[in-house]
Amino acid sequence: MRIISGQARGRALVAPPGEKTRPTLDYVRESLFNIIRWDVMDARVLDLFAGTGALSLEAVSRGAKEAVLIDMDRDACAAITKNMASTKLGDRCRLIARDYRQALTQLEREGAAFDIVFIDPPYKMENTGEMCAELYDRGLLSEAFLIVVEHRRGLAPLVDERFDAFDQRSYRDTQITLIRRAGVMPEEGL
C-alpha cells in the first residue's frame, strides 16, 4: 500500500495488524481519485473511520488543503500517526482518536465544514445514509460537498431527498457511492 500520486507519491503506508481494518486497495483508490480529481484541490477533507489514513493522505498529497482523520481503534491510530509522519503530510492532517459521533460533536463545536467526506466504516455498520444525514444536520458540510461512501456491494447508503447519489462504482465485493447536495450538478468528468 502506498500513496499513488502528488507530493508524497510512492511513499509506503502501514496498516494495523489483524483484520479489524480493511484498507482501500491501491487500484480502487487510484480509480476513485481519477473520478474526483477536480474536487480535491484546496479541499477540506474529513475521513471517518480512517483506518490507515490512505484516503485522506492521498487527498492531501494531491493538493487538499487539510484533512481531519477520525478513528477510535488504537492500532489504527498508531498506523495513521506513522503514515502521517512517513508521508511528511502531518502538518496538514489532524487525527481525532475518538468515536465518530464524539468527534463530530467536537467538530461541530469548532464550526468546521468539509468539502470532501470519506465514509468507510466496518462493513457491519450499514447506517451510512444516517451518517450522511448527521453530517448535514450538524452543519459539517460545505455548500458544494462531496461524500464518498465505501460499502459492501449491494448495500448503498439510503439517503434522503437532501442528497443525490449520482455515481456508483463496483470493485469486486466493494462499491463506492458518490453523493452531493441534491440539485447540484457534478463537475465535468464525473
C-alpha positions in Angstrom: 0.0 0.0 0.0 1.4 3.4 -1.0 0.5 7.0 -1.9 -0.3 6.9 -5.6 0.2 10.5 -6.7 1.1 14.0 -5.7 3.6 15.4 -3.2 4.1 12.1 -1.3 3.9 9.8 -4.4 5.3 6.4 -3.8 5.6 6.6 0.0 4.7 3.3 1.6 1.8 3.2 4.1 1.4 0.8 7.0 -1.8 -0.9 8.1 -2.7 -2.0 11.6 -2.1 -5.7 12.3 -5.0 -8.2 12.0 -8.2 -7.8 10.1 -10.0 -5.1 12.0 -9.1 -2.6 9.3 -10.0 -3.0 5.7 -7.7 -0.6 3.8 -8.9 0.7 0.4 -6.8 -1.1 -2.2 -4.4 0.9 -4.3 -6.2 0.3 -7.6 -9.6 1.3 -6.0 -8.0 4.5 -4.6 -6.4 5.3 -7.9 -9.7 4.8 -9.7 -11.6 6.9 -7.1 -9.1 9.8 -7.3 -9.3 9.8 -11.1 -13.0 10.3 -10.7 -12.9 13.0 -8.0 -9.7 14.8 -9.1 -11.5 18.1 -9.8 -12.8 18.2 -6.2 -9.6 17.6 -4.4 -7.5 20.8 -4.9 -7.7 23.1 -1.8 -10.5 20.9 -0.3 -11.1 20.4 3.4 -11.3 16.7 4.0 -13.0 14.6 6.7 -12.1 10.9 6.9 -14.5 8.9 9.1 -13.2 5.5 10.1 -9.8 6.5 8.7 -8.1 3.1 9.3 -4.7 3.7 7.7 -5.5 7.2 6.6 -4.8 6.3 3.0 -7.8 8.1 1.5 -7.2 11.4 3.3 -3.5 11.3 2.9 -3.9 10.6 -0.8 -6.2 13.7 -1.0 -3.6 15.9 0.9 -0.8 14.6 -1.3 -2.9 15.6 -4.4 -3.5 19.2 -3.1 -6.2 19.1 -0.5 -5.8 22.0 2.0 -6.2 19.9 5.1 -7.7 16.7 6.5 -9.2 15.6 9.7 -8.9 11.8 10.3 -11.2 10.1 12.8 -10.7 6.6 14.2 -11.1 5.2 17.7 -9.1 2.0 17.2 -5.8 2.2 19.0 -3.9 0.2 16.3 -5.5 2.2 13.5 -4.5 5.5 15.2 -0.9 4.2 15.6 -0.8 3.3 11.9 -2.3 6.7 10.9 0.3 8.5 13.0 3.1 6.6 11.3 1.6 7.2 7.9 1.3 11.0 8.5 5.0 11.1 9.6 6.3 8.9 6.7 4.4 10.9 4.1 5.5 14.2 5.6 1.9 15.3 5.3 1.2 15.5 9.1 1.4 19.4 9.1 -1.9 19.4 7.1 -3.6 16.5 8.9 -5.2 16.2 12.3 -6.1 12.9 14.0 -9.0 12.7 16.4 -8.8 9.4 18.2 -12.5 9.1 19.3 -15.7 7.5 18.4 -17.0 9.2 15.3 -20.1 10.7 17.0 -18.0 12.3 19.7 -15.6 13.6 17.1 -18.5 15.1 15.1 -19.7 16.8 18.2 -16.2 18.3 18.7 -16.0 19.4 15.0 -19.5 21.0 15.2 -18.5 23.0 18.3 -15.4 24.2 16.3 -17.6 25.3 13.4 -15.8 23.0 10.9 -17.2 22.4 7.4 -15.8 19.9 4.9 -15.7 19.8 1.1 -15.0 16.1 0.8 -16.0 13.4 3.3 -14.8 9.8 3.1 -17.0 7.3 5.0 -15.5 3.8 5.0 -16.9 2.1 8.2 -16.6 -1.5 9.0 -18.9 -3.5 6.8 -21.1 -4.4 9.8 -22.1 -0.8 10.1 -24.7 -0.3 7.4 -26.1 3.1 8.5 -24.1 5.2 6.1 -27.1 7.1 5.0 -27.8 8.1 8.6 -24.1 9.2 8.8 -24.6 11.5 5.8 -27.8 13.0 7.4 -25.9 13.6 10.6 -23.1 15.4 8.8 -25.7 17.6 7.1 -27.7 18.2 10.2 -24.6 19.3 12.2 -23.6 21.8 9.6 -20.4 19.9 8.8 -20.7 20.0 5.0 -19.7 22.9 2.8 -22.2 24.1 0.2 -20.7 22.1 -2.7 -19.7 19.0 -0.7 -18.9 15.5 -2.0 -19.4 12.5 0.2 -17.6 9.2 -0.8 -19.0 6.1 0.8 -17.2 2.8 0.5 -19.5 -0.1 1.3 -20.2 -3.7 0.7 -21.6 -4.4 -2.8 -25.4 -4.0 -2.8 -25.6 -2.0 0.4 -25.6 1.5 -0.9 -26.4 4.3 1.5 -30.1 5.1 1.9 -30.1 8.9 1.7 -32.9 11.3 1.9 -34.1 14.0 -0.5 -31.4 16.4 0.5 -28.8 14.2 -1.2 -28.2 12.9 -4.7 -26.2 9.7 -5.0 -25.1 10.5 -8.5 -22.5 7.8 -9.2 -21.6 4.3 -8.1 -18.6 2.2 -9.0 -18.0 -1.5 -8.2 -14.7 -3.2 -7.4 -15.3 -6.9 -6.6 -17.2 -7.0 -3.3 -16.7 -3.3 -2.7 -18.8 -0.4 -4.1 -18.2 3.3 -3.9 -21.1 5.7 -3.9 -20.6 9.4 -4.6 -23.1 11.8 -3.1 -23.7 15.5 -3.5 -26.3 18.0 -2.3 -29.5 17.5 -4.3 -29.8 19.8 -7.2 -26.0 20.4 -7.6 -24.6 19.3 -10.9 -21.4 17.3 -10.7 -18.3 18.8 -12.3 -17.4 17.8 -15.8 -15.7 14.5 -16.0 -17.8 12.8 -13.2 
